[in-house]
């Protein structure tokens, strides 16, 4: 249970969930964008990458001394 309360896990899970929601909303909700690109899709991909990076740091990172 202590490992789940590590901030790397909490931050990674949050950014992964928000990134998935942004990515799904960019495909399901169509807005008329002048440039032809949706900021939701781009930021969703960045959020997912950051969330996966944080989860990888939580899984394979060095644990603090206790």
C-alpha positions as CSV (number, residue, x, y, z in Angstrom):
1,X,0.0,0.0,0.0
2,X,2.9,2.4,0.6
3,X,4.0,2.0,-3.0
4,X,0.6,3.2,-4.2
5,X,0.9,6.4,-2.1
6,X,4.2,7.3,-3.8
7,X,3.7,10.7,-5.6
8,X,5.2,9.3,-8.8
9,X,2.3,6.8,-9.0
10,X,-0.4,9.3,-8.2
11,X,0.9,11.9,-10.7
12,X,1.5,9.3,-13.4
13,X,-2.0,7.8,-13.0
14,X,-3.6,11.3,-13.1
15,X,-1.8,12.5,-16.2
16,X,-2.4,9.1,-17.9
17,X,-6.2,9.3,-17.2
18,X,-6.4,13.0,-18.3
19,X,-4.4,12.3,-21.4
20,X,-6.7,9.4,-22.4
21,X,-9.7,11.6,-21.8
22,X,-8.3,14.4,-23.9
23,X,-7.3,12.0,-26.7
24,X,-10.7,10.4,-26.8
25,X,-12.5,13.7,-26.7
26,X,-10.4,15.0,-29.7
27,X,-11.7,12.1,-31.8
28,X,-15.3,12.1,-30.5
29,X,-16.0,15.8,-30.5
30,X,-15.3,17.6,-33.7
31,X,-14.6,21.3,-33.5
32,X,-14.0,23.6,-36.4
33,X,-10.4,24.6,-36.0
34,X,-8.8,27.0,-38.4
35,X,-5.4,25.4,-38.4
36,X,-6.8,21.9,-38.8
37,X,-5.2,20.6,-35.6
38,X,-6.8,20.0,-32.3
39,X,-5.0,21.1,-29.2
40,X,-6.8,18.3,-27.3
41,X,-5.1,15.6,-29.4
42,X,-1.6,17.1,-29.1
43,X,-1.8,17.8,-25.3
44,X,-3.4,14.4,-24.8
45,X,-0.4,12.7,-26.4
46,X,2.0,14.7,-24.3
47,X,0.0,14.0,-21.1
48,X,0.0,10.2,-21.9
49,X,3.8,10.2,-22.5
50,X,4.4,12.1,-19.3
51,X,2.1,9.8,-17.3
52,X,3.8,6.7,-18.7
53,X,7.2,8.2,-17.8
54,X,6.1,8.9,-14.2
55,X,4.7,5.4,-13.9
56,X,7.9,3.9,-15.3
57,X,9.9,5.9,-12.8
58,X,7.6,4.6,-10.0
59,X,7.9,1.0,-11.2
60,X,11.6,0.9,-11.9
61,X,13.0,3.8,-9.9
62,X,15.0,3.7,-6.7
63,X,12.9,3.4,-3.6
64,X,13.6,5.9,-0.8
65,X,15.3,4.6,2.3
66,X,13.0,4.1,5.3
